[in-house]
Amino acid sequence: MTVNQQIVNFYLISSNDLNKLSLRSNTILLKTYTNIKEYNKAKSIVTIGTFDGVHFGHKKILEKIIQSSRDLNCESVVLTFFPHPRMVLQDNSTIQLLNTVDEKTKLLEQAGIDNLIIHPFDQEFSRLTAEEFVSKILVDQLNIQKIVIGHDHRFGRNRTADINDLIVFGNEYGFEVEQISAQEINENAVSSTKIRNAILEGNIILANNYLGYNYSFTGTVVQGKQLGRTIGFPTANISIKENFKLIPKNGVYIVKSSYDSKTIFGVMNIGTRPTVDGGNRTIEVYFLDFDTEIYNETLTVEILEFIRDEQKFDSLDALKNQIQIDKDKAIAFFKK
């Protein structure tokens, strides 16, 4: 396994009794740009940020710029960046992100945004002063009519400018500024950091509530050591190419996926196989009513609930018994 890969195995359980996940379709076709200079300079309603997770709080901002773009006959624009600024500005940054670029793009398209600009973030861009950013980027390139930002937004060199500075610039350059207050769920402000922490703690239900959708990852099914077959459980492994993608803590999870237009269900165990030999992060997989050859296929796995921590068993029989218990819990979960 290379440094840029993480291996995740999972148990898959199929069922014909459960409805498939349906995503809201939009009539708006998202236009994407890989540089600010590519934008067509149509009058725009803009929001800016990393939008990692495109979570509940983000969606309030997105709804606002979409509505404002309709009211003012403008284009809605999300300006975001890749790499994440912390990857560029902080030495040896170990930040893990909720979304890959493809995942974020898909979520923003589902939200109904007109335009997504994923601008390369580098040292030169980071040195723009607040006024240079406003005049050269927002005004000259994006033809901004209004900007909608979150409650804690900061910008410009060393992130020295805030909402008050933005209002001053708006008055000077002729655009409106609107700030969205922190959105609350159960009296806790939603943030990407809180969601990351919840996922790392195995609190998947809380994370999914904050996100407004099931946390997921996408990877390629690769051949593992096939140790599971030796104890009667076929194995499958998923290789994730993005080394910055956040993977939950080691443990057993209830999951669902889709293959050949069919929803498949199961139990995912992220860990190091301590009962067998330990080592790299791998998971043995037991399949129920699913015996299709899926090597080299791409799967997206949605994580629904945490079952238990990974543990070392005294024997393979004890491990097999626990796999059966985990499978039964998943079946009960899906039947509900």
C-alpha positions in Angstrom: 0.0 0.0 0.0 1.4 3.4 -1.0 1.5 6.4 1.2 -1.3 7.9 -0.9 -3.6 5.0 -0.3 -5.7 3.8 2.6 -7.2 0.4 2.6 -10.7 -0.1 3.9 -12.6 -3.4 3.9 -16.3 -3.9 4.6 -19.0 -6.6 5.0 -21.7 -6.2 2.4 -25.3 -7.3 2.9 -27.8 -7.0 0.1 -31.6 -6.5 0.6 -34.5 -6.1 -1.8 -36.8 -4.8 0.9 -35.2 -1.3 1.4 -35.7 1.7 -0.8 -32.7 3.2 -2.7 -31.3 6.5 -1.7 -32.6 9.2 -4.1 -30.8 12.5 -4.5 -32.6 15.7 -5.4 -32.1 16.5 -9.1 -31.8 20.1 -10.3 -32.6 21.8 -13.6 -29.5 23.9 -13.1 -26.3 22.6 -14.7 -23.3 23.5 -12.6 -20.5 25.2 -14.5 -17.1 24.6 -13.0 -13.9 26.5 -13.4 -10.4 25.7 -12.3 -9.2 29.3 -12.2 -10.9 32.6 -11.3 -9.8 34.1 -14.6 -12.0 31.5 -16.5 -15.2 32.9 -15.1 -17.3 34.7 -17.7 -17.7 37.9 -15.7 -21.5 37.8 -15.6 -23.0 39.7 -12.7 -22.6 37.5 -9.6 -23.8 36.8 -6.1 -20.8 35.3 -4.4 -19.9 33.2 -1.4 -16.3 32.3 -0.5 -14.9 29.5 1.6 -13.4 26.0 1.7 -16.9 24.5 2.2 -15.5 21.3 3.5 -18.4 18.9 4.0 -21.0 21.2 2.4 -22.8 20.8 5.8 -26.0 22.1 7.3 -24.5 25.5 8.0 -23.1 25.8 4.5 -26.4 25.0 3.0 -28.0 28.1 4.6 -25.4 30.3 2.9 -26.0 28.4 -0.5 -29.7 28.9 -0.2 -29.2 32.6 0.4 -27.0 33.2 -2.7 -29.3 31.1 -4.9 -32.3 33.1 -3.8 -30.5 36.4 -4.2 -29.2 35.5 -7.6 -32.8 34.9 -8.7 -34.1 38.1 -7.1 -31.3 40.2 -8.7 -31.1 38.3 -12.0 -27.4 37.4 -11.4 -25.3 34.2 -11.4 -24.7 32.4 -8.1 -21.0 31.7 -7.6 -19.1 29.6 -5.0 -15.4 30.5 -4.8 -13.4 27.8 -3.1 -9.9 26.6 -3.2 -7.7 23.5 -3.6 -5.3 22.7 -2.1 -6.8 23.6 1.3 -5.1 26.8 2.5 -3.7 24.9 5.6 -2.0 22.4 3.3 -0.1 25.4 1.7 0.5 27.7 4.6 1.3 25.2 7.4 4.4 23.1 7.3 3.7 19.4 7.6 -0.1 20.0 7.8 -1.9 16.8 8.6 -5.4 18.2 8.0 -7.9 15.6 6.8 -10.9 16.7 4.8 -14.5 15.6 4.7 -14.7 16.0 0.9 -12.6 15.3 -2.1 -12.9 17.8 -5.0 -15.3 15.5 -6.8 -17.5 15.0 -3.8 -17.7 18.7 -3.1 -18.5 19.4 -6.7 -21.3 16.9 -6.7 -22.8 18.3 -3.4 -22.7 21.9 -4.7 -24.4 20.8 -7.9 -27.1 19.1 -5.9 -27.6 22.3 -4.0 -28.4 24.1 -7.2 -25.4 26.5 -7.6 -24.8 28.0 -11.0 -21.0 28.3 -10.9 -18.2 26.7 -8.9 -14.7 28.1 -9.1 -12.0 25.9 -7.6 -9.1 28.2 -7.6 -5.5 26.9 -7.0 -4.4 28.1 -3.6 -0.7 29.0 -3.5 1.8 31.3 -1.7 1.3 34.0 -4.2 -2.4 34.0 -3.9 -2.2 34.0 -0.1 -0.2 37.3 -0.2 -3.0 39.3 -1.7 -4.1 42.1 0.6 -7.7 42.3 1.6 -8.3 45.3 -0.8 -6.4 43.6 -3.6 -8.6 40.5 -3.2 -11.7 42.6 -3.3 -10.7 44.8 -6.2 -8.9 42.3 -8.4 -10.9 39.2 -7.7 -14.4 40.0 -6.5 -14.9 43.2 -8.5 -12.7 42.8 -11.7 -13.0 39.1 -12.2 -16.4 38.1 -10.6 -18.3 41.3 -11.3 -19.8 41.0 -7.8 -23.1 42.5 -6.9 -23.5 40.9 -3.5 -21.5 38.6 -1.2 -22.9 36.3 1.4 -20.5 35.0 4.1 -20.6 33.0 7.3 -20.3 34.5 10.7 -16.6 33.9 11.1 -15.3 34.7 7.7 -11.9 36.3 7.4 -9.9 37.1 4.3 -6.8 38.8 2.8 -3.1 38.4 3.7 -2.8 36.6 7.1 -6.6 36.6 7.3 -6.5 40.1 8.8 -9.8 41.4 7.3 -13.3 40.6 8.7 -17.0 41.4 8.1 -16.5 45.1 9.1 -13.7 45.5 6.5 -15.9 43.8 3.9 -18.7 46.2 4.5 -16.4 49.2 4.0 -15.2 47.7 0.7 -18.7 47.0 -0.3 -19.7 50.6 0.2 -16.6 51.7 -1.8 -16.9 49.3 -4.7 -20.7 49.1 -4.9 -21.7 45.7 -3.7 -23.9 44.4 -0.9 -22.7 42.4 2.0 -24.8 39.9 4.0 -23.6 37.8 6.9 -25.2 34.5 8.0 -25.2 33.8 11.8 -24.0 30.5 13.1 -26.6 27.8 12.5 -27.5 25.8 15.5 -28.4 22.1 15.9 -29.2 21.1 19.4 -27.7 24.4 20.6 -24.3 23.5 19.0 -23.0 25.6 16.1 -22.3 23.5 13.1 -18.7 23.5 11.8 -16.5 21.3 9.6 -14.1 20.9 12.6 -16.9 19.5 14.8 -18.0 17.1 12.1 -14.4 15.9 11.7 -14.1 15.3 15.4 -17.4 13.5 15.5 -16.3 11.1 12.7 -12.9 10.5 14.4 -14.7 9.7 17.6 -17.1 7.2 15.8 -20.1 9.5 16.4 -21.4 8.9 12.9 -25.0 9.7 13.7 -24.1 13.2 15.0 -21.8 13.8 12.0 -24.5 12.8 9.6 -27.0 15.0 11.3 -24.6 18.0 11.0 -23.9 17.2 7.4 -27.5 16.6 6.3 -26.4 13.5 4.5 -24.5 10.2 5.1 -20.8 10.6 5.3 -19.1 8.5 2.6 -15.9 7.7 0.8 -15.2 6.4 -2.7 -12.5 4.0 -3.8 -11.4 1.2 -6.0 -11.9 -2.5 -5.0 -8.5 -4.1 -4.9 -7.3 -7.6 -4.1 -6.2 -8.2 -0.6 -4.5 -11.2 1.1 -7.8 -13.1 0.9 -7.4 -14.3 4.5 -11.1 -14.1 5.0 -11.7 -16.9 2.5 -9.7 -19.2 4.7 -12.2 -18.9 7.5 -15.3 -18.9 5.2 -15.7 -15.2 4.7 -14.8 -13.7 1.3 -13.0 -10.4 1.5 -13.0 -7.1 -0.4 -10.8 -4.1 0.0 -11.3 -0.5 -1.1 -8.3 1.7 -1.9 -8.8 5.4 -1.5 -6.3 7.5 -3.6 -6.7 10.8 -1.7 -4.5 10.6 1.3 -6.2 13.7 2.8 -9.7 12.1 2.9 -10.9 11.6 6.5 -11.5 8.0 7.4 -13.3 7.3 10.7 -11.5 5.7 13.7 -10.9 2.0 13.7 -14.0 0.0 14.4 -17.1 -1.6 13.0 -19.8 0.4 11.2 -23.1 -0.2 9.4 -22.8 0.9 5.8 -24.6 0.9 2.5 -23.4 1.2 -1.1 -24.6 0.8 -4.6 -23.5 -1.6 -7.3 -25.1 -2.2 -10.8 -27.9 0.2 -9.9 -28.8 -1.8 -6.8 -28.4 -0.8 -3.2 -26.2 -3.1 -1.1 -26.0 -3.1 2.7 -23.4 -4.2 5.1 -21.0 -3.9 8.0 -17.6 -2.1 7.6 -14.8 -2.7 9.9 -11.8 -0.3 9.7 -8.7 -1.6 11.4 -5.5 -3.5 11.5 -6.7 -7.1 11.8 -5.1 -7.7 15.3 -6.6 -11.2 15.6 -4.9 -12.4 12.4 -1.6 -10.6 12.0 -2.0 -6.8 12.5 -0.3 -4.4 10.2 -1.8 -2.0 7.7 -5.4 -0.7 7.9 -7.5 -3.5 6.4 -10.9 -5.2 7.0 -12.1 -8.7 6.4 -15.4 -8.8 4.6 -18.3 -11.2 4.9 -20.8 -11.1 2.0 -24.4 -12.1 2.3 -26.5 -12.7 -0.9 -23.8 -10.9 -2.8 -21.2 -12.9 -4.7 -20.5 -10.7 -7.7 -16.8 -10.2 -8.8 -16.1 -6.5 -8.1 -12.3 -6.2 -8.3 -11.3 -2.9 -9.9 -14.8 -1.5 -9.6 -15.3 1.9 -8.0 -17.7 2.0 -5.0 -19.0 4.7 -2.8 -19.6 3.6 0.7 -22.0 5.5 3.0 -21.5 5.2 6.7 -24.7 5.0 8.7 -23.8 4.0 12.3 -20.9 2.9 14.6 -21.3 -0.5 16.2 -18.2 -1.1 18.2 -14.4 -0.6 18.5 -12.0 -3.0 16.8 -10.7 -5.7 19.2 -8.4 -8.6 19.2 -10.0 -12.0 19.7 -8.4 -15.1 21.3 -9.2 -17.3 18.4 -10.6 -17.3 14.8 -13.7 -19.0 16.1 -14.3 -16.1 18.5 -13.8 -13.7 15.6 -16.2 -15.6 13.4 -18.8 -15.5 16.1 -18.4 -11.7 16.5 -18.8 -11.3 12.7 -22.1 -13.1 12.9 -23.2 -10.8 15.8 -22.2 -7.7 13.8 -24.0 -9.0 10.8 -27.2 -9.6 12.8 -27.0 -6.1 14.2 -26.8 -4.7 10.7 -29.7 -6.8 9.5 -31.8 -5.6 12.4 -30.8 -2.0 11.6 -31.9 -2.2 8.0 -35.1 -4.0 8.8 -36.1 -1.0 10.9 
